Amino acid sequence: MNNFSPTPEPEAAWTAIGSRLRQLRKTGGWTALSVAADVHLHYSRLSRIERGRMLPRKSELVALLDRLEADSKTSKDLLDLFE
């Protein structure tokens, strides 16, 4: 018997935030590589955020929302999920 728990599934908020960011990026016609470079993130970090595998720092989320030209309602909704 081992004392390790199985890896938990990503938090629902992480998945919702990531999914919405990816949708905004694709709708805008931007590649993940270009968006990551523009907000000074490593491509793999953005990929993990979009897949809900990690939560962005608040400053990263704000930068992504700005870069992806998210409207105020979307920005507020995602920032509320972050909290």
C-alpha positions in Angstrom: 0.0 0.0 0.0 1.3 3.4 -0.9 0.6 6.7 0.8 0.2 8.7 -2.4 -3.1 10.0 -3.6 -4.0 10.0 -7.3 -3.3 13.3 -9.0 -6.4 15.4 -8.6 -8.3 16.6 -11.6 -7.7 20.3 -12.4 -10.0 22.7 -10.6 -13.2 23.6 -12.5 -12.2 27.3 -12.4 -8.8 26.5 -14.0 -10.5 24.7 -16.8 -13.1 27.4 -17.3 -10.5 30.2 -17.4 -8.2 28.2 -19.7 -11.0 27.2 -22.1 -12.3 30.8 -22.4 -8.8 32.2 -23.0 -8.2 29.6 -25.8 -11.6 30.5 -27.3 -10.7 34.2 -27.3 -7.3 33.5 -28.8 -8.7 31.3 -31.6 -11.5 33.7 -32.3 -9.0 36.5 -32.7 -7.0 34.4 -35.1 -3.8 34.5 -33.0 -1.4 31.6 -32.4 -0.5 30.5 -28.9 3.1 31.1 -29.8 2.5 34.8 -30.7 0.3 35.5 -27.7 2.7 33.9 -25.3 5.6 36.0 -26.7 3.5 39.1 -26.5 2.8 38.7 -22.8 6.2 37.3 -22.0 5.1 33.8 -21.1 6.8 30.6 -22.3 4.6 28.8 -24.8 4.3 25.7 -22.7 3.0 27.7 -19.7 0.3 29.3 -21.9 -0.6 25.8 -23.2 -0.9 24.5 -19.6 -3.1 27.5 -18.7 -5.3 27.0 -21.7 -5.7 23.3 -21.0 -6.7 24.0 -17.3 -3.5 22.3 -16.0 -2.4 25.4 -14.1 -3.8 28.7 -13.0 -2.2 31.9 -14.3 -0.9 34.5 -11.9 -3.3 37.4 -11.7 -0.9 39.6 -13.6 -0.6 37.0 -16.3 -4.4 36.7 -16.6 -4.8 40.5 -16.8 -2.1 40.7 -19.5 -3.7 37.8 -21.5 -7.1 39.4 -21.3 -5.7 42.7 -22.5 -3.7 41.0 -25.3 -6.7 39.0 -26.4 -8.9 42.1 -26.5 -11.5 40.6 -24.1 -14.5 42.8 -23.5 -15.2 44.1 -20.0 -17.8 41.5 -19.1 -15.5 38.6 -20.1 -12.6 40.2 -18.2 -14.7 40.6 -15.1 -16.1 37.1 -15.3 -12.7 35.5 -15.6 -11.2 37.7 -12.9 -14.1 36.7 -10.7 -13.4 33.0 -11.4 -9.8 33.7 -10.5 -10.6 35.0 -7.1 
